[in-house]
Amino acid sequence: MKDFRSSEAWRVFRIQSEMVDGIETLSDLGPSVSIFGSARLLETSPFYKAAERVAREISKAKFSVISGGGPSIMAAANKGAFGQGGSSVGLNIELPFEQSPNDNQDVSLSFRYFFVRKLMFVKYSMAYVVFPGGFGTLDEFFEALTLIQTRKISNFPVILYGESFWRGLIDWLKEEVLKQGCISEKDLNLFYIVDSPEEVLPIIKRHQQQLRENPEGEHRYSV
């Protein structure tokens, strides 16, 4: 006889529980910015230091900062934001390696399912700042672009940090993906590329002002 607890039906309840917990915990967070990036870069990396600085400035401007809750760029984001004015939030994912919650979090959630965690990022963020990273970082970046492109959410700032890191990808998008007609020219305007911490906050503030002038531009999912 099949154990109900291990069945597909039982899994639905676990998923539901994660969604409810995330929504109840984050619903009063206020204006928030998600910062993504590698779990593997060392603290000596210039991107680590830049992520910490970017998060600090965002938090001082009274935005909450949301990260993946783990090490490296995620830890830098929480460290920079912690105690600076905005909440420092970590959305940790349970993995057999690499990922354990960092210490600089006002709010900490742990997820079993990537797709529930990704929903929380996009539902409660008014901007993404994407530092260099691997497959997970690229996944978050391209999912945001897809949701904006297909108008599942309204346009919001997706900011790539580190021109030299991202240049090869952007050149490929232009020279291959655009040339083959798989995207349109305007799709290349769905993101920004910056190379210094000082460039990030003005983009976010400009978007916040636009939302104040046009509240219907609020992008969040309705769940």
C-alpha positions as CSV (number, residue, x, y, z in Angstrom):
1,M,0.0,0.0,0.0
2,K,1.4,3.4,-1.0
3,D,2.5,5.7,1.7
4,F,0.4,8.8,1.4
5,R,3.1,11.0,2.9
6,S,5.5,10.2,0.1
7,S,2.9,10.5,-2.7
8,E,2.5,13.2,-5.3
9,A,-0.7,14.4,-3.6
10,W,1.1,14.9,-0.3
11,R,3.8,17.0,-2.0
12,V,1.1,19.5,-3.0
13,F,0.5,20.2,0.7
14,R,4.2,20.8,1.3
15,I,4.3,23.2,-1.6
16,Q,1.2,25.0,-0.3
17,S,2.8,25.3,3.1
18,E,5.9,26.9,1.7
19,M,3.8,29.4,-0.3
20,V,1.6,30.4,2.7
21,D,4.6,30.8,5.0
22,G,6.4,32.9,2.4
23,I,3.4,35.2,1.7
24,E,2.6,35.6,5.4
25,T,6.2,36.4,6.3
26,L,7.0,38.8,3.4
27,S,3.6,40.6,2.8
28,D,4.5,43.6,5.0
29,L,8.1,43.9,3.9
30,G,7.6,47.1,1.9
31,P,9.6,48.2,-1.1
32,S,12.3,45.6,-1.6
33,V,15.2,44.9,-4.0
34,S,16.6,41.4,-4.7
35,I,20.3,41.0,-5.1
36,F,21.6,37.8,-6.9
37,G,25.0,36.4,-7.5
38,S,27.5,33.6,-7.1
39,A,27.6,31.3,-4.0
40,R,31.3,30.7,-4.8
41,L,33.2,34.0,-5.0
42,L,35.6,34.8,-2.2
43,E,35.3,37.8,0.1
44,T,38.4,39.1,-1.6
45,S,36.5,39.4,-4.9
46,P,35.7,42.9,-6.1
47,F,32.2,41.8,-6.8
48,Y,31.7,40.7,-3.1
49,K,32.8,44.2,-2.0
50,A,30.6,45.9,-4.6
51,A,27.6,43.8,-3.6
52,E,28.0,44.7,0.1
53,R,28.3,48.4,-0.8
54,V,25.3,48.3,-3.1
55,A,23.2,46.6,-0.5
56,R,24.3,49.1,2.2
57,E,23.2,52.1,0.0
58,I,19.9,50.4,-0.9
59,S,19.2,49.7,2.8
60,K,20.1,53.2,3.9
61,A,17.5,54.4,1.3
62,K,14.9,52.4,3.3
63,F,14.5,49.6,0.8
64,S,14.6,46.0,2.1
65,V,17.2,43.8,0.6
66,I,16.4,40.2,-0.3
67,S,19.1,37.7,-1.1
68,G,19.2,33.9,-1.6
69,G,20.3,33.7,2.0
70,G,23.5,31.8,1.4
71,P,27.3,32.5,1.1
72,S,29.4,34.8,-1.1
73,I,27.4,37.5,-3.0
74,M,24.3,36.6,-1.0
75,A,26.1,37.0,2.3
76,A,27.6,40.3,1.0
77,A,24.1,41.6,0.3
78,N,22.8,40.7,3.7
79,K,25.9,42.0,5.4
80,G,25.7,45.3,3.6
81,A,22.0,45.7,4.3
82,F,21.9,44.5,8.0
83,G,21.3,47.3,10.4
84,Q,21.3,50.1,7.8
85,G,17.6,51.0,7.8
86,G,15.9,48.4,5.6
87,S,15.3,44.8,6.4
88,S,17.9,42.2,5.5
89,V,16.1,39.1,4.1
90,G,17.4,35.7,3.2
91,L,15.4,33.2,1.2
92,N,17.5,30.1,1.6
93,I,17.2,26.9,-0.5
94,E,17.9,23.5,0.9
95,L,20.8,21.9,-1.0
96,P,23.1,19.0,-0.3
97,F,26.1,21.3,-0.8
98,E,27.1,24.9,-0.9
99,Q,24.1,26.5,0.7
100,S,23.7,27.4,4.4
101,P,22.0,30.5,5.8
102,N,24.4,33.4,6.5
103,D,24.2,35.3,9.8
104,N,23.2,38.8,8.7
105,Q,19.4,38.4,8.3
106,D,16.5,40.1,10.0
107,V,14.1,37.7,8.2
108,S,15.1,34.2,7.2
109,L,13.0,31.7,5.3
110,S,14.1,28.2,4.0
111,F,12.6,26.6,0.9
112,R,12.6,23.1,-0.3
113,Y,11.3,24.0,-3.8
114,F,13.2,26.3,-6.1
115,F,10.0,27.5,-7.9
116,V,8.3,28.6,-4.7
117,R,11.4,30.5,-3.7
118,K,11.6,32.1,-7.1
119,L,8.0,33.2,-6.8
120,M,8.8,35.0,-3.6
121,F,11.7,36.9,-5.2
122,V,9.7,38.2,-8.1
123,K,6.5,38.8,-6.0
124,Y,8.1,41.0,-3.4
125,S,10.9,42.8,-5.3
126,M,10.6,46.0,-7.2
127,A,14.0,45.6,-8.8
128,Y,16.7,43.0,-9.3
129,V,20.4,43.6,-9.1
130,V,22.3,40.7,-10.7
131,F,26.0,40.2,-9.9
132,P,28.2,37.6,-11.6
133,G,27.2,34.1,-10.9
134,G,26.5,30.7,-12.3
135,F,23.4,28.8,-13.5
136,G,21.2,29.8,-10.6
137,T,22.0,33.5,-11.1
138,L,21.4,33.2,-14.9
139,D,18.1,31.5,-14.2
140,E,16.8,34.3,-12.1
141,F,18.0,36.9,-14.6
142,F,16.3,35.2,-17.6
143,E,13.2,34.4,-15.7
144,A,12.7,38.0,-14.9
145,L,13.2,39.0,-18.5
146,T,10.8,36.3,-19.7
147,L,8.1,37.5,-17.2
148,I,8.6,41.1,-18.3
149,Q,8.7,40.3,-22.0
150,T,5.5,38.2,-21.8
151,R,3.8,40.8,-19.6
152,K,3.2,38.5,-16.8
153,I,4.6,41.2,-14.7
154,S,5.0,44.9,-15.4
155,N,8.5,46.2,-16.3
156,F,10.8,46.7,-13.4
157,P,14.6,47.3,-13.3
158,V,16.8,44.3,-13.9
159,I,20.3,45.6,-13.3
160,L,23.4,43.6,-14.4
161,Y,26.5,44.5,-12.4
162,G,29.9,44.1,-14.0
163,E,30.2,45.0,-17.6
164,S,33.2,42.8,-18.4
165,F,31.5,39.8,-16.9
166,W,28.2,40.2,-18.8
167,R,29.6,41.6,-22.1
168,G,30.1,38.2,-23.8
169,L,26.5,37.2,-23.0
170,I,25.1,40.5,-24.3
171,D,27.1,40.3,-27.5
172,W,25.8,36.8,-28.1
173,L,22.2,38.0,-27.5
174,K,22.8,40.7,-30.1
175,E,24.8,38.7,-32.6
176,E,23.0,35.4,-32.5
177,V,19.7,35.5,-30.7
178,L,18.5,38.9,-32.1
179,K,20.0,38.2,-35.6
180,Q,18.1,34.9,-35.8
181,G,14.9,36.7,-34.9
182,C,14.4,34.9,-31.6
183,I,14.0,38.2,-29.7
184,S,13.2,41.8,-30.8
185,E,15.4,44.8,-30.6
186,K,13.3,46.3,-27.8
187,D,13.9,43.2,-25.7
188,L,17.5,44.3,-25.3
189,N,16.2,47.3,-23.4
190,L,14.7,45.2,-20.6
191,F,17.9,45.4,-18.5
192,Y,20.6,47.8,-17.5
193,I,24.4,47.2,-17.3
194,V,26.3,49.1,-14.6
195,D,29.9,49.1,-13.5
196,S,29.9,50.9,-10.2
197,P,27.8,50.8,-7.0
198,E,26.8,54.5,-7.4
199,E,24.9,53.7,-10.6
200,V,22.4,51.2,-9.0
201,L,20.3,53.2,-6.5
202,P,19.4,56.0,-8.9
203,I,17.8,53.5,-11.3
204,I,15.8,52.0,-8.4
205,K,14.7,55.4,-7.1
206,R,13.7,56.5,-10.6
207,H,11.5,53.4,-10.9
208,Q,10.0,54.0,-7.5
209,Q,9.1,57.6,-8.5
210,Q,7.4,56.2,-11.7
211,L,5.4,53.9,-9.6
212,R,4.2,56.7,-7.4
213,E,3.1,58.6,-10.4
214,N,1.5,55.5,-12.0
215,P,0.5,53.0,-9.2
216,E,-1.0,50.7,-11.9
217,G,2.5,50.0,-12.9
218,E,3.0,47.8,-9.8
219,H,4.5,44.6,-11.1
220,R,3.8,41.9,-8.5
221,Y,2.2,38.6,-9.1
222,S,-1.4,38.1,-7.9
223,V,-1.3,34.8,-6.0
